[in-house]
């Protein structure tokens, strides 16, 4: 019998002071959701899924709704989950019509012999397993549209992780 | 990017990472978060990790598995977390953060970005933090 434990993160970046309260609130909600699973004897994979689903639905975080936008103004999401007992893993990449990618990653882990699905194939797998697609604009919020517009207009390097331009012009980041 | 590691009463570890990627990314660009062994890894016999940050350097170093192997070799999760971020910056000038959980529920967290949001829950313990680097 082990002492159940949950450790989560909401991203490491050049977070401005104004975003701290929203992140603390989101982390608190995610902790509650994940710990509720462990406290009633639930599995580690269920706890991880519960905690991350809450953060995907929270606009404060760069995951799910409220994520950063791609160059053409869309949300494009990636997620992975891994089970330490079986070493089974499920990952999805570049999905644009999935509200909670961690739940799709869990489906890949549980329902397929594979590890990674990307793009429209991942979305088709989701629908074949009962997930309802969302519209990409359901995931886009005005704050991120403004952030993208400002970054493109300024043509500055990406300051997300250091608070200072890491590279020259924006396109050199990718 | 968001992530979680968990240890349940049966002693099983799990981890997960989910992300919207980087600002203004080219469509189709994938970072470390959804690549096994890079942004996320879990093995009952060693550790569970979830990473966040600038994906390209993290991918090149397969940093999630790198940190897990450090714990397997005897490092504590905190030592492995600090070593991983030091390795990321020293080798490739990368920036990011990592959480590490050992099979006994011991924890590690490190980052070299200005801030990182995190939370811990276990019986009798509930902590939330926005560490400042």
Interface residues (C-beta under 8 A of the other chain):
Chain A: X1 X2 X3 X4 X5 X6 X7 X8 X9 X10 X11 X12 X13 X14 X15 X20 X23 X24 X26 X27 X28 X30 X31 X34 X35 X38 X41 X42 X43 X44 X45 X47 X48 X49 X51 X52 X55 X56 X61 X62 X63 X64 X66 X67 X68 X69 X70 X71 X72 X74 X75 X76 X77 X78 X79 X80 X81 X82 X83 X84 X85 X87 X89 X91 X92 X93 X94 X101 X102 X105 X115 X116 X118 X119 X147 X148 X151 X152 X158 X160 X161 X162 X163 X166 X170 X173 X174
Chain B: X1 X2 X3 X4 X5 X6 X7 X8 X9 X10 X11 X12 X13 X14 X15 X16 X17 X18 X19 X20 X21 X22 X23 X24 X25 X26 X27 X28 X29 X30 X31 X33 X34 X35 X36 X39 X40 X41 X42 X43 X44 X48 X50 X52 X53 X54 X95 X96 X97 X99 X101 X103 X104 X105 X107 X109 X111 X113 X114 X115 X116 X117 X118 X119 X120 X121 X122 X123 X126 X128 X130
